[in-house]
Amino acid sequence: MNEEDECLDDDSDKDLRSLLECYAHHCPSNQTKQWMRYPGGLSPEDVQSIVALKEAALENARSSGIEDKIQEFRAFGTYSDPEVDDMEEEEKREIGAGHIVTFVHRVFASHLPENLVSRLKDAALAADREGNWGVGAFGFRNYSHLNVRCAEIIEYNVSNPGKYKIDGLGVHADSESLLTVAVALQEPDEYEGGDLNFQSQCTNTSTVPRPRMGDVTVWPSWVKHAATPVTKGIRRIFVVEFWEYCTRPEQREGGRPGYDDEEDIIANCMSDSELPPLREES
């Protein structure tokens, strides 16, 4: 049995992401790109409409009484001093050990140009084809079979670590999603640091060139990635994660749903008979 065949071992019970990741990790001479970049994928007008989503989302949250569910401070970086892990949230904010996330999926359908999300979805599927990541091979080549899991505006503030070493956003994967799309919301000279890099068992760590405003970067969600600390200014990005479930994002109060959420939050988008076959008949 060769290494790729191990991914289809009948004794293993792998879900879609596990299977795709298995293939990626068992390529004997892996040439799969860890990310794809589409320069100028969105116009300055598109970017401004995205930037305006933050205030729209917060206003929607205030009127709905769910402010605490729409914006949050996240800190899961890696630190040379374990004392940082034991700090309260405000202390971590003060030393720049984290970032602020505003979930905007409740308002993007009503506030963005009609086809903007569809264009990002098309970019995600184009990247999947060009990168040979395999999502399309499992029936999601049609964008109607791929759905928004969550949409976030993320702000990375200047690190002010003092005696602590802050290594930026910790290495992680966008677990349970299929494809992740990030849009740069500013020009690269507006901040320093904040470099995005990817890690893989098959390839060396790769650092993504600093994007310009409107550039679209796509990666398979199971690929591990991280960001270096921002040392000057504020780095702002718009991130959309796509997966195969319908979650009615415009109605959802929380952030990122998971597999174990209630059935009224996660529903299969269509019956098995409506899904395209894994392999097209010759």
DOBA-589357 format. One line per 2 residues: number of its first residue (from 1); their letters; for each residue x, y, z of N, C-alpha, C. Coordinates in steps of 0.001 Angstrom, whole numbers. Layout:
<atoms>
NUM) A) X/Y/Z/X/Y/Z/X/Y/Z  ... $
</atoms>
This chain:
<atoms>
1) MN) 853/-1198/0/0/0/0/883/1240/0  654/2158/-961/1454/3373/-955/863/4384/25 $
3) EE) 1571/5525/181/1189/6472/1226/-187/7072/973  -521/7351/-328/-1821/7929/-615/-2939/6948/-289 $
5) DE) -2705/5633/-523/-3730/4637/-247/-4068/4575/1236  -3105/4943/2090/-3365/4930/3523/-4510/5871/3893 $
7) CL) -4717/6919/3085/-5785/7873/3367/-7159/7246/3176  -7235/6167/2396/-8509/5507/2131/-8622/4181/2849 $
9) DD) -7783/3962/3846/-7815/2732/4620/-9213/2525/5206  -9811/1365/4958/-11172/1096/5423/-11281/1121/6931 $
11) DS) -10158/943/7627/-10199/916/9085/-10289/2311/9685  -10091/3338/8859/-10122/4703/9373/-11442/5356/9020 $
13) DK) -11911/6201/9907/-13186/6899/9709/-12888/8385/9621  -12496/8837/8444/-12048/10216/8265/-13159/11075/7685 $
15) DL) -13285/12313/8204/-14204/13239/7586/-13504/13905/6409  -14199/14816/5746/-13680/15425/4517/-12347/16120/4749 $
17) RS) -12278/16956/5796/-11039/17694/6021/-9879/16774/6347  -10154/15752/7171/-9092/14818/7530/-8554/14100/6294 $
19) LL) -9455/13751/5382/-9033/13068/4169/-8183/13974/3291  -8617/15228/3122/-7852/16165/2307/-6483/16440/2923 $
21) EC) -6457/16604/4241/-5196/16857/4925/-4278/15647/4825  -4858/14456/4901/-4064/13236/4780/-3361/13186/3434 $
23) YA) -4092/13481/2357/-3481/13481/1032/-2360/14518/948  -2610/15701/1521/-1593/16747/1467/-318/16332/2190 $
25) HH) -481/15631/3320/668/15268/4137/1401/14033/3624  791/13280/2685/1428/12071/2192/1929/12202/761 $
27) CP) 1961/13421/245/2524/13615/-1095/4029/13396/-1018  4592/12436/-1769/6026/12161/-1665/6880/13340/-2127 $
29) SN) 6427/14083/-3107/7156/15284/-3548/6126/16384/-3719  5636/16856/-2593/4484/17754/-2599/4803/19087/-3259 $
31) QT) 4031/19421/-4292/4171/20703/-4964/2934/21577/-4734  2067/21152/-3841/841/21891/-3591/1143/23236/-2941 $
33) KQ) 610/24312/-3513/789/25634/-2914/-46/25735/-1652  511/26388/-660/-193/26535/611/-1193/27691/578 $
35) WM) -1073/28577/-408/-1957/29733/-520/-1939/30242/-1955  -2962/31002/-2315/-3040/31636/-3629/-3370/33109/-3420 $
37) RY) -2811/33965/-4271/-3014/35416/-4156/-3625/35943/-5454  -4631/36797/-5303/-5266/37464/-6440/-5134/38969/-6239 $
39) PG) -4082/39580/-6807/-3854/41020/-6620/-5013/41846/-7180  -5422/42839/-6402/-6498/43716/-6847/-7812/43007/-7046 $
41) GL) -8037/41937/-6282/-9272/41171/-6435/-10519/41985/-6130  -10388/42947/-5221/-11495/43843/-4904/-11078/45285/-5145 $
43) SP) -12024/46109/-5537/-11758/47513/-5836/-11701/48334/-4546  -11166/49567/-4606/-11190/50432/-3417/-12611/50659/-2894 $
45) ED) -13580/50728/-3806/-14975/50904/-3376/-15481/49671/-2628  -15086/48494/-3113/-15443/47263/-2401/-14860/47264/-997 $
47) VQ) -13597/47654/-892/-12922/47658/406/-13609/48617/1369  -13979/49798/882/-14643/50759/1760/-15976/50228/2263 $
49) SI) -16687/49491/1412/-17960/48906/1857/-17730/47848/2921  -16599/47125/2832/-16267/46132/3855/-15892/46811/5161 $
51) VA) -15074/47867/5086/-14662/48590/6290/-15892/49099/7051  -16909/49551/6300/-18121/50083/6934/-18932/49005/7649 $
53) LK) -18632/47730/7367/-19371/46647/8000/-19183/46620/9511  -18013/47035/9977/-17742/46958/11415/-18758/47770/12200 $
55) EA) -18938/49033/11842/-19888/49864/12569/-21313/49380/12367  -21618/48884/11156/-22961/48352/10895/-23238/47141/11776 $
57) AL) -22231/46278/11932/-22396/45087/12761/-22577/45463/14228  -21811/46441/14696/-21926/46855/16091/-23270/47525/16357 $
59) EN) -23748/48332/15404/-25048/48974/15574/-26159/47930/15588  -26057/46942/14695/-27026/45850/14669/-27012/45086/15988 $
61) AR) -25809/44873/16528/-25686/44148/17800/-26286/44943/18948  -26056/46273/18947/-26618/47109/20017/-28145/47078/19987 $
63) SS) -28710/47178/18785/-30165/47191/18680/-30770/45830/18990  -29966/44769/18855/-30457/43411/19106/-30084/42906/20493 $
65) GI) -29305/43699/21233/-28911/43299/22578/-27913/42162/22629  -27042/42065/21617/-26084/40951/21568/-24655/41458/21371 $
67) ED) -24349/42629/21915/-23025/43227/21721/-21898/42294/22153  -22130/41545/23240/-21077/40692/23768/-20801/39488/22876 $
69) KI) -21665/39239/21887/-21487/38086/21005/-20904/38454/19649  -20806/39743/19342/-20407/40178/18006/-18958/40633/17957 $
71) QE) -18431/41105/19062/-17028/41549/19084/-16327/40887/20254  -15098/40429/20004/-14361/39767/21071/-12864/39997/20899 $
73) FR) -12172/39864/22013/-10709/39910/22023/-10203/38479/22051  -9328/38135/21105/-8789/36780/21060/-7290/36825/21318 $
75) AF) -6826/35940/22146/-5403/35860/22467/-5008/34404/22562  -4487/33858/21479/-3962/32500/21544/-2596/32455/20870 $
77) GT) -1798/33516/21151/-447/33554/20620/484/32668/21425  1749/32675/21035/2762/31921/21772/3745/32910/22376 $
79) YS) 4156/32651/23604/4955/33610/24347/6174/32929/24958  7256/33688/25056/8447/33133/25681/8301/33094/27195 $
81) DP) 7388/33915/27726/7172/33957/29163/5795/33379/29476  5711/32243/30156/4411/31625/30447/3513/32494/31307 $
83) EV) 4084/33546/31928/3274/34434/32751/2163/35087/31930  2422/35274/30623/1427/35907/29761/158/35057/29694 $
85) DD) 319/33751/29685/-844/32864/29595/-1792/33038/30773  -1267/33457/31919/-2079/33597/33123/-2649/35002/33293 $
87) ME) -2380/35891/32352/-2850/37270/32465/-4344/37379/32205  -4951/38397/32807/-6337/38733/32490/-6394/39380/31111 $
89) EE) -7608/39428/30548/-7766/39952/29192/-7236/41371/29044  -7544/42247/29997/-7095/43638/29902/-5573/43726/29897 $
91) EK) -4917/42893/30696/-3457/42893/30714/-2896/42463/29371  -3518/41463/28762/-3055/41011/27447/-3260/42102/26400 $
93) RE) -4379/42815/26498/-4616/43919/25577/-3506/44965/25678  -3119/45286/26917/-2134/46338/27145/-785/46013/26527 $
95) IG) -417/44733/26497/895/44380/25950/803/43877/24506  -391/43968/23912/-527/43583/22510/-523/42092/22276 $
97) AG) -958/41316/23247/-930/39847/23109/-2264/39325/22604  -2706/39809/21470/-3973/39347/20927/-4490/40269/19842 $
99) HI) -5746/40086/19459/-6334/40888/18401/-7835/40982/18625  -8456/41986/18005/-9885/42221/18162/-10613/41723/16923 $
101) VT) -11677/40962/17147/-12476/40397/16060/-13892/40946/16144  -14386/41452/15017/-15783/41859/14911/-16457/40946/13886 $
103) FV) -17446/40182/14328/-18169/39306/13414/-19184/40134/12624  -19104/40069/11310/-19933/40939/10470/-20888/40153/9576 $
105) HR) -21001/38831/9783/-21819/38048/8862/-23316/38338/8999  -23750/38941/10108/-25174/39286/10240/-25587/40401/9290 $
107) VF) -24641/41232/8880/-25002/42428/8093/-24417/42457/6695  -23527/41508/6337/-22880/41695/5038/-23831/41537/3864 $
109) AS) -24863/40685/3986/-25794/40510/2871/-26561/41797/2584  -26846/42567/3627/-27628/43793/3465/-26773/45027/3214 $
111) HL) -25463/44950/3467/-24627/46141/3368/-23547/46065/2292  -23280/44899/1746/-22246/44776/717/-22862/44784/-673 $
113) PE) -22079/45165/-1688/-22564/45025/-3065/-23061/43605/-3310  -24078/43475/-4107/-24805/42219/-4233/-23928/41023/-4565 $
115) NL) -22927/41229/-5423/-22141/40070/-5879/-20786/39945/-5218  -20513/40737/-4178/-19174/40722/-3598/-18856/39373/-2941 $
117) VS) -19766/38854/-2151/-19511/37577/-1503/-19394/36468/-2544  -20196/36537/-3604/-20093/35547/-4676/-18733/35606/-5351 $
119) RL) -18192/36808/-5507/-16856/36940/-6114/-15784/36323/-5218  -15924/36510/-3916/-14965/35891/-3005/-15095/34368/-3030 $
121) KD) -16317/33883/-3131/-16538/32446/-3214/-15939/31886/-4506  -16109/32612/-5609/-15521/32192/-6883/-13997/32174/-6793 $
123) AA) -13422/33173/-6097/-11970/33208/-5923/-11505/32009/-5107  -12284/31644/-4090/-11927/30493/-3261/-11896/29213/-4092 $
125) LA) -12904/29013/-4938/-12963/27807/-5751/-11912/27813/-6854  -11603/29004/-7396/-10534/29100/-8389/-9195/28726/-7758 $
127) AD) -8962/29203/-6532/-7728/28859/-5831/-7652/27365/-5558  -8781/26772/-5206/-8812/25331/-4958/-8411/24559/-6217 $
129) RE) -8907/24990/-7368/-8547/24313/-8622/-7070/24513/-8947  -6611/25764/-8841/-5219/26065/-9188/-4246/25440/-8202 $
131) GN) -4647/25394/-6937/-3766/24834/-5915/-3873/23337/-5770  -4840/22733/-6476/-5028/21284/-6416/-5271/20816/-4985 $
133) WG) -6126/21549/-4260/-6373/21234/-2855/-7435/20156/-2671  -8300/19962/-3645/-9216/18839/-3593/-10626/19107/-3133 $
135) VG) -10952/20338/-2754/-12315/20615/-2295/-13321/20388/-3425  -13012/20884/-4613/-13914/20727/-5750/-14166/19285/-6111 $
137) AF) -13177/18432/-5875/-13327/17020/-6214/-14362/16330/-5337  -14711/16947/-4210/-15672/16344/-3306/-17059/16974/-3439 $
139) GF) -17328/17555/-4628/-18690/18007/-4890/-18958/19462/-4621  -17921/20269/-4343/-18154/21674/-4041/-17622/22581/-5150 $
141) RN) -17510/22039/-6365/-16997/22846/-7470/-18010/23906/-7877  -19277/23682/-7593/-20303/24675/-7854/-20434/25554/-6613 $
143) YS) -20355/26886/-6791/-20303/27736/-5599/-21571/27657/-4769  -22678/27168/-5343/-23899/27045/-4557/-23793/25944/-3515 $
145) HL) -22776/25073/-3621/-22579/24009/-2650/-21603/24418/-1543  -21135/25657/-1580/-20186/26152/-599/-20823/27346/93 $
147) NV) -20764/27387/1413/-21511/28395/2159/-20639/29130/3168  -21059/30347/3492/-20327/31163/4457/-20525/30590/5851 $
149) RC) -19426/30279/6500/-19481/29854/7894/-19445/31064/8824  -18512/31982/8568/-18415/33200/9360/-17650/34246/8557 $
151) AE) -17840/35500/8932/-17120/36617/8314/-16656/37544/9426  -15392/37936/9376/-14793/38683/10479/-13958/39852/9942 $
153) II) -13991/40955/10642/-12985/42009/10473/-12049/41880/11666  -10778/41652/11373/-9780/41407/12414/-8805/42577/12461 $
155) EY) -8526/43073/13657/-7603/44191/13855/-6469/43763/14776  -5261/43875/14270/-4062/43555/15043/-3418/44871/15459 $
157) NV) -3389/45137/16767/-2820/46376/17270/-1313/46245/17489  -672/47383/17696/766/47404/17928/1111/46603/19177 $
159) SN) 2100/45758/19063/2581/45014/20225/3414/45935/21102  3164/45899/22389/3916/46685/23359/4322/45753/24488 $
161) PG) 5213/44814/24187/5427/43709/25120/6222/44027/26375  6979/45139/26378/7806/45399/27544/8802/44273/27755 $
163) KY) 8729/43607/28912/9676/42527/29192/9218/41196/28611  8021/41171/28005/7493/39919/27471/7751/39828/25973 $
165) KI) 7974/38620/25510/8138/38412/24074/6807/37936/23506  6235/38701/22572/4974/38360/21946/5275/37878/20530 $
167) DG) 4931/36653/20239/5272/36069/18946/4125/36126/17944  3108/36936/18226/2032/37114/17267/939/36078/17406 $
169) LG) 96/36032/16380/-1005/35073/16357/-436/33677/16292  -806/32827/17253/-237/31496/17345/-555/30629/16142 $
171) VH) 281/29645/15924/59/28706/14821/-1262/27979/15040  -2113/27979/14023/-3421/27352/14148/-3956/27034/12761 $
173) AD) -5013/26257/12703/-5763/26009/11476/-7197/26481/11697  -7890/26802/10617/-9284/27234/10706/-10160/25981/10741 $
175) SE) -10130/25322/11861/-10725/23988/11986/-12196/23987/11598  -12607/22932/10921/-13970/22651/10478/-14393/23441/9250 $
177) SL) -13571/24384/8773/-13870/25083/7523/-13152/24401/6366  -13548/24748/5141/-12926/24170/3942/-11949/25130/3281 $
179) LT) -12396/26355/3003/-11560/27346/2334/-11678/28675/3076  -10546/29350/3250/-10503/30638/3942/-10043/31713/2982 $
181) VA) -10720/32860/2999/-10405/33988/2127/-10112/35209/2997  -8996/35886/2719/-8645/37099/3457/-8462/38249/2477 $
183) VA) -9020/39409/2821/-8916/40613/1994/-8173/41679/2787  -7123/42247/2192/-6382/43330/2844/-7208/44615/2774 $
185) LQ) -7351/45302/3900/-8180/46502/3973/-7374/47787/4007  -6047/47695/3769/-5208/48886/3779/-3943/48619/2975 $
187) EP) -3201/49686/2749/-1949/49556/2009/-838/49078/2953  179/48406/2419/1207/47805/3285/2065/48804/4042 $
189) DE) 2117/50064/3594/2950/51041/4301/2232/51644/5515  1018/51192/5788/268/51724/6923/558/50974/8219 $
191) YE) 1328/49901/8150/1679/49149/9354/2982/48407/9115  3596/47948/10179/4802/47132/10097/4579/45847/10885 $
193) GG) 5218/44777/10423/4982/43470/11026/3725/42852/10443  3111/41934/11194/1857/41341/10742/2001/40463/9514 $
195) DL) 3154/39809/9342/3362/38955/8164/2669/37615/8353  1964/37176/7326/1258/35904/7341/2172/34811/6818 $
197) NF) 2249/33698/7531/3049/32578/7041/2317/31270/7276  2689/30275/6473/2039/28974/6504/3054/27890/6808 $
199) QS) 2572/26818/7449/3430/25695/7794/2780/24406/7328  3604/23453/6932/3087/22188/6426/4063/21078/6735 $
201) QC) 3555/19853/6835/4436/18700/7013/5146/18356/5712  4623/18842/4593/5202/18485/3304/6147/19544/2768 $
203) TN) 5928/20792/3134/6721/21881/2579/7267/22739/3705  8264/23545/3378/8812/24460/4362/7815/25582/4656 $
205) TS) 8047/26275/5769/7226/27434/6085/7375/28480/4990  6246/29031/4532/6287/30060/3500/5630/31320/4027 $
207) TV) 6266/32470/3767/5732/33764/4175/5046/34412/2987  3841/34885/3199/3069/35502/2131/3560/36930/1917 $
209) PR) 3838/37340/670/4220/38730/425/3163/39695/959  3591/40819/1462/2672/41793/2053/1633/42238/1012 $
211) PR) 351/42102/1326/-674/42434/334/-928/43928/238  -1428/44344/-908/-1917/45702/-1079/-3419/45714/-824 $
213) MG) -3962/46897/-621/-5382/47018/-358/-6194/46382/-1486  -7125/45517/-1138/-7958/44852/-2124/-7430/43519/-2606 $
215) DV) -6177/43188/-2249/-5642/41881/-2621/-6394/40781/-1866  -6635/39670/-2561/-7367/38544/-1988/-6421/37355/-1844 $
217) TV) -6316/36816/-653/-5485/35643/-381/-6389/34495/55  -6155/33318/-526/-6989/32151/-241/-6102/31000/202 $
219) WP) -6571/30221/1176/-5831/29016/1564/-6812/27932/1996  -6405/26669/1905/-7239/25591/2440/-7261/25690/3955 $
221) SW) -8434/25618/4539/-8589/25966/5953/-7838/25044/6895  -7494/23839/6437/-6807/22896/7326/-5295/23146/7394 $
223) VK) -4769/24063/6573/-3336/24356/6585/-3014/25265/7771  -2005/24910/8525/-1623/25693/9698/-947/26992/9275 $
225) HA) -1298/28078/9967/-758/29383/9625/-630/30242/10883  88/31346/10758/334/32239/11885/654/33628/11345 $
227) AT) 653/34624/12232/1010/35988/11855/2008/36536/12861  2990/37278/12359/3972/37899/13242/3355/39135/13900 $
229) PV) 3943/39634/14999/3369/40796/15690/3373/42045/14814  2378/42884/14997/2360/44212/14385/3157/45139/15290 $
231) TK) 4159/45800/14728/5042/46658/15523/4816/48139/15289  3987/48465/14281/3667/49871/14017/2326/49926/13298 $
233) GI) 1439/50817/13767/147/50958/13131/-814/49854/13531  -1869/49679/12747/-2874/48644/12965/-3103/47913/11657 $
235) RR) -3031/46595/11700/-3304/45778/10511/-4751/45324/10551  -5479/45576/9455/-6891/45212/9381/-7119/44299/8184 $
237) IF) -7833/43201/8414/-8170/42285/7327/-9623/41830/7463  -10177/41429/6341/-11526/40852/6288/-11358/39383/5954 $
239) VV) -11897/38509/6795/-11721/37067/6615/-13093/36393/6516  -13258/35578/5484/-14474/34781/5313/-14076/33319/5251 $
241) EF) -14711/32497/6064/-14485/31053/6023/-15704/30380/5382  -15429/29487/4433/-16488/28752/3745/-16477/27295/4183 $
243) WE) -17680/26702/4283/-17814/25275/4550/-19060/24749/3854  -19428/23507/4116/-20477/22855/3340/-21856/22927/3983 $
245) YC) -21988/23615/5091/-23265/23653/5794/-23966/24993/5622  -25304/24969/5728/-26091/26196/5744/-26253/26651/7188 $
247) TR) -25925/27896/7483/-25981/28357/8869/-26761/29657/9033  -27396/30143/7989/-28177/31372/8053/-27411/32463/8809 $
249) PE) -26274/32904/8265/-25410/33839/9003/-26089/35149/9357  -27052/35593/8555/-27707/36865/8844/-28602/36780/10078 $
251) QR) -28912/35568/10531/-29754/35391/11713/-28965/34949/12943  -27738/34536/12757/-26984/33932/13851/-26442/34990/14802 $
253) EG) -26572/34744/16090/-26102/35702/17087/-24622/35542/17379  -24130/34322/17366/-22747/34082/17747/-21779/34218/16597 $
255) GR) -20552/33749/16835/-19491/33876/15859/-19371/32689/14935  -18431/31776/15258/-18148/30645/14386/-18903/29419/14875 $
257) PG) -19885/28919/14119/-20571/27695/14527/-19659/26491/14350  -19937/25411/15072/-19161/24186/14963/-20058/23009/14676 $
259) YD) -19441/21867/14460/-20202/20660/14153/-21210/20306/15246  -20906/20667/16478/-21751/20224/17584/-22855/21222/17924 $
261) DE) -23047/22251/17083/-24139/23186/17332/-25483/22534/17032  -26538/23168/17496/-27874/22594/17345/-28272/22498/15875 $
263) ED) -29196/21601/15581/-29616/21374/14216/-30263/22604/13589  -30853/23481/14407/-31471/24668/13821/-30437/25721/13451 $
265) II) -29177/25501/13825/-28103/26401/13415/-27365/25819/12219  -27074/24542/12264/-26389/23875/11162/-27343/22883/10511 $
267) AN) -27563/23056/9236/-28416/22139/8489/-27718/21758/7198  -27907/20523/6760/-27376/20144/5463/-28032/21000/4390 $
269) CM) -27229/21477/3458/-27741/22398/2451/-28619/21694/1432  -28403/20418/1251/-29179/19671/273/-29058/18195/605 $
271) SD) -29947/17415/45/-29896/15984/293/-28745/15355/-468  -28351/14166/-44/-27244/13481/-706/-27521/13283/-2192 $
273) SE) -28779/13070/-2555/-29100/12836/-3959/-28896/14072/-4816  -28878/15251/-4184/-28697/16484/-4940/-27236/16856/-5112 $
275) LP) -26346/16249/-4323/-24926/16549/-4444/-24363/15939/-5721  -23426/16628/-6383/-22814/16053/-7580/-21953/14861/-7207 $
277) PL) -21693/13946/-8140/-20857/12776/-7847/-19421/13185/-7579  -18702/12356/-6835/-17293/12656/-6552/-16469/12665/-7817 $
279) RE) -16782/11782/-8738/-16054/11723/-10004/-17059/11822/-11141  -16777/12679/-12087/-17655/12796/-13246/-17503/11567/-14110 $
281) ES) -18629/11078/-14629/-18584/9904/-15481/-17929/10247/-16813  -17119/9331/-17299/-16439/9577/-18580/-17346/9211/-19734 $
</atoms>
